[in-house]
Amino acid sequence: MIIRLNQEAQQQLEALMLRTGYTSHNHCINVMISSVTNNLRREDEKKAKIKATHI
């Protein structure tokens, strides 16, 4: 997959890489996508659990 970043996004990615110690742009982006996906999944599971207890 090719992701085109504008200059500001490129700088933000580089800053994240420095903070996390990642050396690969692809790896850093993959980790971010995976983290967001996992957070969304956990939120959906919480909502489903709350909804199930209120029935």
Order of alpha helices (4+ residues) and beta strands (2+ residues): alpha-alpha
